[in-house]
Amino acid sequence: MSNLNVHREEQKNKSGAYAWYVVLLCMLAYIFSFIDRQILALMIEPIKADLNLTDTQFSLLHGLAFSLFYAFMGLPLAYLADRFSRPKIIAVGIIFWSIATALCGLSKNFIQLFLSRMGVGVGEAALSPAAYSMFSDLFSKDKLGRAVAVYSIGSFVGGGIAFLVGGYVIGLLKDVSLIQIPLLGAIKSWQAAFIIVGLPGVFIGLLFILTVRDPQRKGQKINANGQVEKVTFQASFKFLKKHKTTFTCHYLGFTFYAMALYCLISWAPAFFMRKFALTPTETGYMLGTVLLVANTLGVFCAGWLNDWFIQKGRKDAPMITGVIGIVGLVLPLIAFTLVSQLWLAVTILAPAMFFASFPMPISTTAMQMLAPNQLRAQISAIFLLISNLVAVGIGTTLVALVTDKVFENPLMVGTSLSIVGGIACVLSFVLLKRGCKAFADSMQKEHAHS
């Protein structure tokens, strides 16, 4: 009997170790995804100069081109993830977006770069819904928040590395006007940066195919005939309608929260370069360090706080964690652009980035806790559809429009960032606060029927 217990314990440990391996590999893929999507922000000035773009046009490249297809492709890819092999879907997505990132480096004009950014969005849409769905099958609910937090850390590690590597490459090539590459000819330094960060992701995709198996799906609903209910879009929308108030507050509340985050990440580089005359290299090193420290700690703390609330018996754990985060974010987000000393601006930016990272793990945890297994990827994809269109596509473009059309002065980008981000914070607070009771009621209702 003791030998049997030892064997079971060994199997449990192996299972736990494998589950965390999957999380870490997904995190590595997420790191590369954020490197590929964020490196554009650091290279705003050389790209604008070479392609003769306005802030608004650049925001379309950084926001809409990526978010439009990232959002809409998420739904069909999530539908496939709820029915077929999630690791294979993720692997194909990684390889696709990595190649698309490299193609950004071959772009010669606005249209070519726009189309390549769309390709990055299509590929990256395959990752998160399928990954979230797998985590729910690999971890119990009281550990899910930490697992999602570890995965979410990849976004800011990736963003930080994008700034650091981008800054290093730009600094390394600052005195080189053109680089000769076999078969490709002469390219600019910013184009080389895309190729350098894009291609390594292909190897992550291959590693995913070779080492990750699709976990057994848990908690699937069974119909009257004793069979697993088939996955349909209608079932997802029916579930959303059943919990209309909960998902309205969740989807919109965390979307406005994400808007504040993406406005920060997208426009902080331009703010520091324009107001304090920093070089792209200096900006990359500074912002890369902030993201790696402040945002990474914020994601981890949000996941830990969510799990702590769950252990205390709070059914609204993800929502109340979001409320705490948005309260901590609003003042530093507005204040860091108003000071005149560089050291003070960076000091205030750090807590803003810390609290801005809260929605990454908890918005996901909330959906995985509430939704039935075979709908989880789709419920997540619908949220990502709304969040990316509004937060990335519209939010980041609003900052550019206020700068270009209202102030008509590129140096006012910091004020634009504070205005748009501050309004987003207020809207997020109202929605998440209202959503606490609705989410707890929905959890009670679903638990009573499980």
N, C-alpha and C positions, 0 to 999 in steps of 0.2 A: 504493500500500500504506500509505503514511504517512497519507493522507487517511482510509483505512478505519480505521486504528488510532485516529485522532483522533475519528472518528464513534463508534466503540465506547466510547471513554473518555467522550465526552459523554453517551452513552446510559446508561452506568454511573453517572455522576454524577447524572443526572436521576432514575434509578431509586433511588439512595441517598437523594437529597433527598426524593423522594416517600415513601419508606418512613419516614423520620423525621417527615414531615408527618403521616402516619397515626398514628404513635406519639404525637406532640404533641397531636393532636386527641382521641385516646383518653384521653390524660392530662387534657386539659381536661374531658372528660366525667366522668372519675374524680374530678376536683376537685369538680365540682358534685354528684356522687353522695355524696361524703363530707361536703360542706357540708350536704346535705339530711338525711343520717342522723345527723350528730354534733351539730347545733345543739340538739337536744333535751337533751343532757347539760348544757349551760350553763344551761338554763332550768328546771332541776329544782325550785328553790324556788317560783317563781311558779306553775308548773303544778301542783305538789303542793298549794299553797294554794288555787288557784282550783277545782281538781277534787277536793280533799279526798282525796289519795292517800297511801298508805304508801310507804316505800322499795321494798318488794317489788312493789307495783303499778307503780311507776314503772319498775322494772327490766324488768317484762314489756313495757312500752311500748318501752323502749329496746332490749331484747334480743330476747325471744321473738317479739313481734309482727312485728318486722322479719326476724329470722333464719329463722323457720319457713318463710315463703313464699319468702324469698331462697334458702334451701337447696333446698326441694323443687321450685320452679319452674326452678331451674338445670338439672336433668336434661332435661326436655323441650325447653327452650330450647337447651341444648347439642346435643341430638340434631338439632334443626333447623339449628344452626350448622354441624354436620358435613356437612349435605346441601345447604343452600340459601345464599342470599346473606347473608354475615355482616354487612356494613355496614347492610343494611336491618333486620336483627334488632336490631342495636345502636341504630339511630335510633329505632325504635318504642319500645324500652325506655327510652331517655332521655326521650322526650316523656311516656311513661306515668308514670315516677316523679316527674318534675317537677310534673305536674298533681296527683299524689297528695300531694306535699309541700305544695303550696298548700292542698289540702283539709284537711291537718292544722291549718292556721290557721283553718279554719271549724268545727272540732270544739267541741262544747259539753259533752261528758262523756267518761268513760273509754272506753266502747264505741266511740264515733265516732272518737276518736283512735287506738284500737287498730286499727280497720279501715283507717284512712288509712295508718298505719304498715305494715300488711300490704301495701297497694298500693305503697308505696315499695320494699319488699323484692321484690315481683314484678317491677317495672320494672328494678331494679338487677341482678337475676339475669341479664339479657340481655347485660350488658356484658363482664365479665371472661373467661368461657370463649371467647366469639367473638373478643375482642381477642387473647388469648393465642394462639389458633389462627392468626390472621392474622400475628402477629409471627413465628411459626415459618416462615411462607412468605415473609416479607420479609427475614429476616436469617439469616446463617450461624450455626452453633452457637457459635462463639467470640465473636460479637457479641450473641447473644441475651440474655445476662445483663444487659448494659448497656441494651438496648432495654426489657426488662421492668422494670429498675430505674427508668428514666426514667418509664415509665408508672406504676409503683408510687409514685413520688414524689407523684403526684397525690392519693393518699389522705391524706398528711399535710399537703400544701399545702391541700387541701380542709378537713381537720380544723382546721388553723391558722386558715384564713379563717373557718370556722364560728364559732370562738371569738372571733376579732377582730370580725367583723361582728355576731355576736350580742351581744357585749359593747357594741359601739357603739350598736346599735339599742336595747338595753335601757337604756343610759345616756341616750340621746336621749329616750326615751319614759318615763323613770322617774317623771316628775311628771304623766304623762297616764294617767288611769285607763281611759278608753275612747277609741277612735278611730272616727270616723264615716267609713265607706267607702260610696260610691254603690252601690246595689243589694244590698250585704251588711249594711248597718246598723252597729251599734256592736260593736267587737271589742276585746279586750285587747291590750296591747303584745306579749306573747309570740306571740299569734296573727298579728299583723302581721309579725313576724319570719319566720314560716314562709312567708307569701305573698311577701315580698320576696325570699327566697333561692330559692324554688321555681320561679317562672315563667320566669326567664331561661334555664333549662335547655332549654326548648322550642326556642329558637333554635339551640342546639348540635345538637339532634336534626335539625333541618332542614338545617343545614350538613353534617351527616354524609351525609344522603341525596344532597345535591347534589354533593359533592366527592370521595367515597371509592368506589372500585371494589373488588370482591372480588378479591384476588390469586389467581394460579394456585396450586393446591394441589400441594405437592411431597412426595415420599417416600411416595406412596400405595401400598398393597400391591396387587399384581396377582394375580388367580386363574389357574387352569390354562387358562382360555379367553382369556387376555390382556386381561381386563377388570378395571377397578378393583373391588375387593371392596366390597360394599354395607355401609353403616353399620348396625349393630344394637347394641342394648343387650347382647345375649348375647356379642357379640365383645368388648365392653369388660370385662365381668365375667370372661370367659375369659382376657383379658390380665392382669387383676388377679390371678386365681388362679395364673397362670403365674409371677408374681413376688410371691407372697403375702407373704413375709417383708419384701421391699423396701417394698411399699405399706403394710403394717401399720405398720412403723417410720416411714415417711414421713408417712402420713395422720395417725396419732396423735401422732407427735413434733411435727410442725408445728402440729397442732391445739392441743396443750397450750401450745406457744410462743405461738400466737395468743391463747389464753385470758389469758395474762399481759398481752399487749399491750392487749386490749380491756378488761380489768379496770382497767388504768391510765387509758385514755382515757375510760372511762365514769364512773369514780368519783373520779378526781383532782379534778374541779371541786367536787364535794360536800365532799371532804376539806379543800380549801383554804378554802372558804367557811365551813365549820363550825369548823375548828380555829383558823384565823387571822382569822376574822370579815371576810374579804374580800367585797366586793360582787360580783355577777355581772359587772359591767363590768370591775373590776380582775382578777378571775379569768380572764375572756375574753382580755384583753390579755396577761396573763402566760403562760397556757397556749398561746395562739395563737402567741406568739413562740417558745416552746420547741418546739412541733410543727414550725413552719416551719424552724427551724434544726437542732435535734438529730435529729428523725426524718427529715427530708429528707436530711441528711448520712448517716444510718445506712442508708437505702435505697440511696443511691448507692454507699457503701462496700461494702455486701453484694454488689451486682451486680458491682462492680469486683473484689472478692476472689474471687468465684465464677469470673469469666473468667480471673483470674490463675492459679487452681488448674488450670483446664482447659488453659491454655497450658503449664503445667508437667507436663501429662500425667496428672493425677489424675482418675480416672473417678468418684470420689465427691465431686467439687467442691461441689455444692450442700449435701450432707449435712455435710461437715466445716466448711463456712462456718456452717451452723446451729449446730453444736456450739460453735464459737468465740463466736458471738453469745449463746447461752444462758448460757455461763459468765460472760460480761461483764455479763449482765442481773441475775442472781439477787441479788447483794448490794445494789446500789443500789435495786432494787425494794423490798426489805424495809426498807432503812435510811431512806428519805426520809420515811416516815410516823412515825418514832420520834423525830425531833429536834424541839426546841421553838422554834427560830428559823426564821422564814420564809425568810430568805436562804439558810440552809443546806439547808432542804428543797428549794427550787428548784434549788440547785446540785447536789444529789444526784439530783434528778429528771431533770436533763438527760442524764447518761450512761445512766440507766435507759431513757429514751425512745429514745436513740441505738441501743442494742442491741436494744430491743424491736421495732424496725422491720426487723430483718434478715430475718424470714421472708417478708416481702411479695414481694420479687423471687425469692428462691432456691427457695422451695417450688414456685413456678410453673415456673421454669427447669428444675427436676428432672423435672417431668412432661412438659414439652415435649421434653426431650432423650431421654427413654426411650420415650414412647408413639409409635406410628405415626400418620401424619398424620390419617387419617380417624377416629381415636379421641381425638385430643388434647382437643377441647372437652368430650367426655363424661368423660374421665379427670379433667379439671380440675373439672368440675361435681360429680362424686362427692366429690372432696376438699372442695370448697366446701360441699357438703351436710353432711358430717361436721363440718367446721371451724366453720361458722356455728351449727349446732345446739348443739355442745358449747361452743365458745369464747364466742360471743356470747349464745346463748340460755340455756345452763346456767351458764357461768362468771360472767357479770355478775350473774345472779340469785343465785348462791351468796353473793356478797359481800353482797347485800341481806339474804338469809336469815340469815347469820351476824350481821349488824348488828341485825336486827329480833328474831330468835328466841334467839340465844345471848347477846349482850351487852345486848339490849333498850335500846340507847342510840344514837341517831343520831350522837353525837360519836365513836363507836368505829369509824366507817366506814373510817378509815385502817388500823386494826389488821386489820379484816376483809379489806381489799384486800391487805395484806402476807401474810396467812395463805394465802388462796386463790391469789394470784399466786406465792408461794414454792413451794407444793406443785406447782403447774403447771410451774414451771421445773425442778424435780427430775425429774418424770416425763418432760418433754421431753428433758432431757439423756440419760437412760438409753436412751430409744427412738432418738434421733438417733445416738448413739454406736454403738449396735448396728447401726443401718441403714447405716452407712458401707460396711462390707464387702458387705452384701447389695446395695446400690445399684451398687457397682462390678462385682459379679458379674453383675447383670442387664444392665448396659451392655455388658459383654463378651459375654454371651449374644446380645443383640439385634444387636450389631455383627457377630458371627460369622455370623449368619443373614441379614444385609442384603446 
